Amino acid sequence: MEILFNCIKEINPYCDIDENTDLISEHILDSTGIMLLISMIEERFDIVIGEEDFSIENFQKVKNIHQLINKIRVG
């Protein structure tokens, strides 16, 4: 999860988050930020996030993103 926190901090260096922070409603990530985050995750975790996984729920909280990554890795 530390990698995810670091990615989000690269996009929004002034945010203070934990795994349950609502990244959308707290205005930590907007649509551009989410697209940047997807690109960073794909590169750093060597995975591909399919369009079917592009939902607000999957990117709303760090714990949700972590679950998505694990789901993709397991296949």
C-alpha positions in Angstrom: 0.0 0.0 0.0 3.0 2.3 0.5 3.5 2.5 -3.2 -0.1 3.7 -3.6 0.3 6.4 -1.0 3.5 7.5 -2.8 1.7 7.7 -6.2 -1.1 9.7 -4.8 1.4 12.1 -3.0 3.1 12.6 -6.4 -0.2 13.7 -7.9 -1.3 15.7 -4.9 1.7 16.4 -2.6 -0.3 18.4 -0.1 -2.9 15.8 0.8 -3.1 14.0 4.1 -4.6 10.6 3.6 -5.1 7.1 5.0 -6.5 4.0 3.5 -10.1 5.1 4.2 -9.9 8.7 3.0 -12.4 9.4 0.3 -10.1 10.6 -2.5 -12.9 11.8 -4.7 -15.1 13.8 -2.3 -12.1 15.2 -0.5 -10.9 16.5 -3.9 -7.6 14.7 -3.6 -8.1 13.1 -7.1 -10.1 14.4 -10.0 -10.6 12.7 -13.3 -7.1 13.7 -14.6 -5.6 12.6 -11.3 -7.3 9.2 -11.6 -5.9 8.8 -15.1 -2.4 9.7 -13.9 -2.8 7.2 -11.0 -3.9 4.4 -13.3 -0.9 5.0 -15.5 1.4 5.0 -12.5 -0.2 1.8 -11.0 0.1 0.0 -14.3 3.8 0.9 -14.6 4.8 0.2 -11.0 2.7 -2.9 -10.5 3.2 -4.3 -14.0 -0.5 -4.8 -14.6 -3.2 -3.5 -17.0 -6.3 -2.0 -15.6 -9.2 -2.8 -18.0 -11.9 -0.4 -18.9 -14.4 -2.6 -16.9 -12.5 -1.6 -13.8 -12.8 2.2 -14.4 -15.3 3.0 -11.7 -15.4 5.6 -9.0 -15.8 2.9 -6.4 -12.5 1.3 -7.4 -10.6 4.6 -7.0 -12.5 6.2 -4.1 -10.2 4.9 -1.4 -6.7 3.6 -1.2 -8.0 0.3 0.2 -10.3 -0.1 -2.8 -7.4 0.6 -5.2 -5.4 -2.0 -3.3 -8.2 -4.6 -3.6 -8.4 -3.9 -7.3 -4.7 -4.4 -7.8 -4.9 -7.7 -5.9 -7.9 -8.8 -8.0 -6.0 -8.1 -11.2 -2.9 -9.8 -10.0 -4.8 -13.0 -9.1 -6.5 -12.9 -12.4 
